[in-house]
Amino acid sequence: MHAGGAALTYYMEDGALKYRIMIKILSTLIAGRKVSAREIAEKFEISPRTVYRYIDELSAAGIPVEVSRGRYGGAALMETYRLPS
């Protein structure tokens, strides 16, 4: 965990930071390239396990995130996905 772990944990409990990070993860995925859980975790100062939980929540909300595990794995949106207008 990074140096500000206690503060991050506090804000995670009220949910606001969680959803802010999930929106940023979605924005990262919309950029169109496969991104590893580790890369997302480092970028947003969360654990890779948390990244997978947030991606699961995005999927449950109907956003088609494809995840492949392993050395060349990562998360990406299905190519045909478009945000609703």
Buried (B, 14 or more C-beta within 10 A) or exposed (E): EEEEEEEBEEBBEEEEBBEEBBEBBBEBBEEEEBBBBEBBBEBBBBEBEBBBBBBEBBBEEEBEBBBEEEEEEBBBBEEEBEEEE
